Amino acid sequence: MDSNKKTARIAGVLYLFVGIFGGFAEGFVDPRMYVAGNAAATARSVVMNPGMVRMGVVSHLLDGTFFIFLAMTLYFLLQHVNKRVARAMLILVALAICINAVFQFEGLRVATDLSYAAAFGVAGSNALVLLLLDAQHYGTLIAQVFFGLWLIPLGYLAGKSGLFPRWLGVVLIVGGVCYLVDLLTAFLAPDFGQMIHTWVVIPCAIAEISMVLYLLVIGVKTQSDPVAGSTSAEHP
């Protein structure tokens, strides 16, 4: 149990780092660099804030790195419940780690290298910057499907393990479903997606914040649920 608590708290620290670096990159840097549909404004933002762009790229990379280590740590903690589900969780996290940051970095290079303006003209160079940041923006949005999907097996494993309260597993699954709803409406019904976005992401935030706090503050339950423990036989 002490070993499980230590592993859980390590996972909590890693999850916190994922939130910090991911929040900084996607919630602070990206919205300030990318102006949808406006090539001149996007290029100007990138040119005026090269240091912030570089920090955003590094934050994206650190976010992905800590996310992988988080998934590995939770895999070691929860694999006894069902190895197949635990492997699925690990694979979904690996799929969520994309190289979208390279588009942001290339956008910076195009915006600050005069050879591109000389070759394509200022308007053409700005359009290329916008295209690269468009790719980065929508690539991150598409990766959200895996940000949501990984919470579903995590919620199942957490709820069945006896190491976490069952309500936390349910909240994680609901959060994962809400991530998927937010993504699908953003692509299939953009106007409706904007209307419900604020409300849909609330369960996602509650789920992930609850998991981080539980891992950091409590770690795992002191005594496993006897029912959960009896059904947590290892599956190949």
C-alpha positions in Angstrom: 0.0 0.0 0.0 2.9 2.4 0.8 4.3 1.6 -2.6 1.0 2.3 -4.3 0.7 5.6 -2.4 4.2 6.6 -3.6 3.4 5.6 -7.2 0.1 7.5 -7.0 1.7 10.7 -5.8 4.4 10.5 -8.5 1.5 10.2 -11.0 -0.1 13.2 -9.3 3.0 15.3 -9.7 3.3 14.3 -13.4 -0.4 15.1 -14.0 0.2 18.5 -12.4 3.1 19.1 -14.8 0.9 18.1 -17.7 -1.7 20.6 -16.6 0.9 23.4 -16.1 2.8 23.0 -19.4 -0.3 22.1 -21.4 -2.3 25.0 -20.0 0.5 27.4 -20.7 1.0 26.2 -24.3 -2.6 25.7 -25.3 -4.3 28.2 -23.0 -1.9 31.1 -23.0 0.6 31.0 -25.9 -1.5 29.5 -28.7 -4.4 31.9 -28.5 -2.1 34.9 -28.5 -0.2 33.7 -31.6 -3.0 32.4 -33.7 -5.6 34.7 -35.2 -8.0 32.6 -37.2 -8.5 33.8 -40.8 -6.1 36.8 -40.4 -2.7 36.1 -41.9 -1.3 39.6 -41.2 -2.3 39.6 -37.6 -1.0 36.1 -37.0 2.3 36.8 -38.6 2.6 40.1 -36.7 1.9 38.3 -33.4 4.6 35.7 -34.1 7.2 38.3 -35.2 6.6 40.4 -32.1 6.7 37.5 -29.7 9.4 35.1 -30.8 10.4 34.2 -27.3 6.9 33.4 -26.3 6.6 31.1 -29.4 9.7 29.3 -28.4 8.4 28.9 -24.9 5.2 27.6 -26.3 7.0 25.0 -28.4 9.0 23.8 -25.4 5.9 23.7 -23.3 4.1 21.5 -25.8 7.1 19.1 -25.8 7.3 19.0 -22.0 3.5 18.5 -21.9 3.8 15.5 -24.2 6.8 14.1 -22.3 5.1 14.3 -18.9 1.9 12.9 -20.4 3.7 9.7 -21.5 5.4 9.3 -18.1 2.1 9.9 -16.4 0.4 7.1 -18.5 3.3 4.7 -17.8 3.0 5.4 -14.0 -0.7 4.9 -14.0 -0.2 1.7 -16.0 2.1 0.3 -13.4 -0.4 1.3 -10.7 -3.6 -0.1 -12.4 -2.5 -2.9 -14.6 -3.5 -5.5 -12.1 -7.2 -4.6 -12.8 -7.2 -5.5 -16.4 -4.0 -5.5 -18.5 -5.8 -5.1 -21.8 -7.6 -2.0 -20.7 -4.4 -0.6 -19.2 -2.6 -1.2 -22.4 -5.4 0.6 -24.3 -5.0 3.6 -22.0 -1.3 3.7 -22.7 -1.8 3.4 -26.5 -4.4 6.2 -26.5 -2.0 8.5 -24.7 0.8 7.7 -27.1 -1.6 8.5 -30.0 -2.4 11.8 -28.3 1.2 12.9 -28.4 1.6 14.6 -31.8 4.3 16.8 -33.2 2.0 19.8 -33.8 4.6 22.0 -32.1 6.8 21.7 -35.2 4.2 23.7 -37.2 4.4 26.5 -34.6 8.1 26.6 -34.7 8.2 26.6 -38.5 5.7 29.5 -38.4 8.1 31.4 -36.4 10.9 30.7 -38.9 8.8 31.8 -41.8 7.7 34.9 -40.1 11.2 36.0 -39.0 13.2 34.9 -42.1 13.2 37.6 -44.7 14.0 35.1 -47.5 10.4 33.9 -47.4 9.0 37.4 -47.8 11.4 37.9 -50.7 10.3 34.7 -52.3 6.6 34.9 -51.8 6.0 38.5 -51.0 4.8 39.8 -47.6 1.2 38.7 -48.2 2.4 35.2 -49.3 4.7 34.9 -46.4 2.0 35.9 -44.0 -0.4 33.4 -45.6 2.2 30.6 -45.1 2.6 31.5 -41.4 -1.2 31.3 -41.0 -1.3 28.0 -42.8 1.3 26.5 -40.5 -0.5 27.8 -37.4 -3.8 26.6 -38.8 -2.2 23.1 -39.0 -0.9 23.4 -35.5 -4.3 24.6 -34.1 -6.4 21.9 -35.8 -3.9 19.2 -35.2 -4.1 19.9 -31.5 -7.9 19.9 -31.7 -8.0 16.6 -33.5 -5.6 15.1 -30.8 -8.3 16.0 -28.3 -10.1 12.8 -29.3 -7.4 10.8 -27.6 -7.3 13.2 -24.6 -10.9 12.2 -24.1 -10.6 8.5 -25.0 -7.8 7.8 -22.5 -9.9 9.1 -19.6 -12.5 6.3 -20.3 -10.2 3.3 -19.6 -8.5 5.3 -16.8 -11.9 5.8 -15.2 -12.8 2.1 -15.6 -9.5 1.0 -14.1 -9.7 3.5 -11.2 -13.2 2.6 -10.4 -12.5 -1.2 -10.4 -9.2 -1.1 -8.7 -10.3 -0.4 -5.1 -7.5 2.1 -4.9 -9.8 5.0 -5.8 -13.4 5.8 -4.9 -15.9 4.6 -7.5 -17.3 8.1 -8.0 -13.9 9.3 -9.3 -13.9 6.6 -12.0 -17.4 7.7 -13.0 -16.4 11.3 -13.2 -13.3 10.4 -15.3 -15.5 8.5 -17.8 -18.0 11.4 -18.0 -15.1 13.8 -18.6 -13.8 11.6 -21.4 -17.2 11.5 -23.1 -17.5 15.3 -22.8 -14.2 15.8 -24.5 -15.5 13.7 -27.4 -18.7 15.7 -27.6 -16.8 18.9 -27.6 -14.6 17.8 -30.5 -17.4 16.3 -32.6 -19.6 19.4 -32.3 -16.6 21.6 -33.1 -16.2 19.9 -36.5 -19.7 18.8 -37.3 -21.8 21.7 -36.0 -19.3 24.6 -35.3 -22.0 27.2 -34.3 -23.6 24.7 -31.9 -20.2 23.7 -30.7 -19.4 27.2 -29.7 -22.6 27.5 -27.8 -22.1 24.5 -25.7 -18.3 24.5 -25.4 -18.1 26.3 -22.1 -20.6 23.9 -20.5 -19.2 20.8 -22.0 -15.6 21.4 -20.8 -16.7 21.9 -17.2 -17.1 18.1 -16.5 -13.7 17.6 -18.3 -12.0 20.1 -16.0 -13.7 18.7 -12.9 -12.7 15.1 -13.8 -9.0 15.9 -14.4 -8.6 18.3 -11.4 -10.3 15.8 -9.1 -7.9 13.1 -10.3 -4.8 15.3 -9.8 -5.9 16.4 -6.3 -6.8 12.9 -5.2 -3.4 11.6 -6.4 -1.5 14.4 -4.8 -3.4 14.7 -1.5 -4.6 11.1 -0.8 -2.6 8.9 -3.2 -4.8 5.8 -3.0 -7.4 4.6 -0.5 -5.9 3.1 2.7 -7.9 -0.1 2.3 -9.1 -1.5 -1.0 -12.7 -2.1 -1.5 -13.2 -5.8 -0.9 -15.6 -6.1 -3.8 -13.3 -4.3 -6.2 -10.4 -6.4 -4.9 -12.2 -9.6 -5.6 -12.8 -8.7 -9.2 -9.3 -7.2 -9.9 -7.7 -10.4 -11.2 -5.0 -9.9 -13.7 -6.0 -10.4 -17.3 -3.4 -11.3 -19.9 
